[in-house]
Amino acid sequence: MRWLPRGYGGERRPPNRSNVMGGSDQNILVVSANDQRLTWPERELVRQIGEKLYGNRQREAARG
């Protein structure tokens, strides 16, 4: 029997709620800084975290 990491073949199971809501198994959360459901301080926090991790993409794109 071959061992494969989860998600690379084998029996398929329907995703559970935690996987659908943000990928808690992988510790991944995808958030848009423009999501209107967030308050201004929450959007600003998301923007600042993204800028810290990936740099300011808008300035880099303008430099071309």
C-alpha positions as CSV (number, residue, x, y, z in Angstrom):
1,M,0.0,0.0,0.0
2,R,1.3,3.5,-1.0
3,W,1.0,6.3,1.5
4,L,-0.1,9.6,0.0
5,P,-0.6,13.0,1.7
6,R,-4.2,14.0,2.4
7,G,-5.7,15.3,-0.8
8,Y,-3.6,13.3,-3.2
9,G,-5.9,10.4,-4.1
10,G,-7.4,7.7,-2.0
11,E,-11.0,7.7,-0.7
12,R,-12.9,11.0,-1.0
13,R,-14.8,12.4,1.9
14,P,-17.1,15.4,1.9
15,P,-15.5,18.5,3.4
16,N,-16.4,19.2,7.0
17,R,-17.6,22.7,8.1
18,S,-14.3,23.8,9.4
19,N,-12.6,23.2,6.1
20,V,-15.2,25.1,4.2
21,M,-15.1,28.1,6.6
22,G,-11.4,28.9,6.2
23,G,-9.2,25.8,5.9
24,S,-8.5,25.3,9.6
25,D,-6.6,22.1,8.8
26,Q,-4.1,24.1,6.9
27,N,-4.2,27.2,9.1
28,I,-5.2,29.4,6.1
29,L,-7.6,32.3,6.2
30,V,-8.5,34.3,3.1
31,V,-9.8,37.8,3.8
32,S,-10.3,40.7,1.4
33,A,-9.4,44.1,2.8
34,N,-12.4,45.5,0.8
35,D,-15.0,43.2,2.5
36,Q,-17.8,45.5,3.6
37,R,-18.8,43.1,6.4
38,L,-15.7,44.1,8.3
39,T,-15.5,47.4,10.3
40,W,-13.0,50.0,9.2
41,P,-10.5,49.0,12.0
42,E,-10.8,45.3,10.9
43,R,-10.2,46.2,7.3
44,E,-7.2,48.4,8.2
45,L,-5.7,45.6,10.3
46,V,-6.1,43.1,7.4
47,R,-4.4,45.7,5.1
48,Q,-1.5,46.3,7.5
49,I,-0.9,42.5,8.0
50,G,-0.9,42.0,4.2
51,E,1.5,44.9,3.7
52,K,3.8,43.6,6.4
53,L,3.8,40.1,4.9
54,Y,3.9,40.9,1.2
55,G,4.9,44.6,1.0
56,N,2.9,47.4,-0.5
57,R,1.7,45.8,-3.8
58,Q,0.2,49.1,-5.0
59,R,3.5,51.0,-4.9
60,E,5.3,48.1,-6.4
61,A,2.8,47.9,-9.3
62,A,3.1,51.6,-10.0
63,R,6.9,51.3,-10.3
64,G,6.3,48.8,-13.1
